[in-house]
Amino acid sequence: MKKLLFAPVVAVLLILSSCSKKDSDDSPVIHDPITIELKGNDAMQFVGTTDFNVKSGQDINLILTHIGQLPKEAMGHNVVVLKPGTNLDDFATKAFQSRENDYIPATFASSIVAHAKLLGPGESDAIKFKIETPGVHTFICSFPGHYGTMRGTITVK
C-alpha cells in the first residue's frame, strides 16, 4: 500500500519542480506574464488603473486602446515607458519637436524602455517587454500637451 502512495507523490513533486525556474541560490522564481491594459480618451486621460506593480524580469504585455472619437492629428495617443530619473519636462519638450517620429524623440532613446505607436480613434497597439531594473518607471502619452494628465507608473520590485 505504501508503494502505491509513494509513486503519485513523487510524480507530483517532479511536475512541480519542473514548472519553476531556479535562481542562483536555488530558490524557485516564477514570473507569470502580466497584462496592462490602458485606454486613452478625448479628455486626455488614461481611463482606469494607472499604477502597476511587476517583478523584475517579468513579461509585460501592454495593450493601448484609443477609445476617443477625435482625429489622430488632434487627439492621438501613445504610451512611452521611461527609465527612472528621466526628466519628464525635457522629454516632453523633445517629444513635441518629434512629430515625424510620432512624438518619440530619438535623443531620448536610451531613456525609453518601450513604447506603443501613435493611435487614432478605435485603434489599438500591443507591445511586449520586460523591465529588469527595480524602481518606479513612469509612463506617459507623449502627444503634445498630454503628458501632464496622461501618466502612470510601473513599479518594479
Steps between C-alpha positions, in 0.01 A plus 500: 500500500783741584656444157175598333494837682869567451491499118228771461671723758833476315327572168333813638828625648680450168230689312506790746877528496511513120248788488717755675825669405791496740704798610869459580404441865268212391186673625207468257429806285167520322436791265150475362432748221295805592266687266460875539204647314488876446222695331547858384200730457423842352537664844878429493475223761601140542175350624520262798802376689826679424730361769631146463741274690715240325794278584843562353527305175128428480347488151274802451231514232379858470191569289408859416158578350384843382133520605445862395338639185722797412741454208854378560646836386311680778484235774747221426612274784803284563674369809870531575655314796800690634792406719513639855660844518390612153419871505136507384501869408809459280359183346165668423676801344698274268191288429312813392776558241486138374180495298669308219572214747147493648626715791771252607823705527805315369723705733336322797529145358716388793228614745220302334421149621219441249236691306181443305426665168291816471131408474184658367138425600416131522860386455702275733863402534655223708863495610696240694800578714679431829646737754801369688587814699311540829341837565211718391470531122268777384295456184345787307320589181754708309250669267545878549339624820386156623777393736372724782179300539574176316754326718540211737762278657634148480676414825755223456602300807 
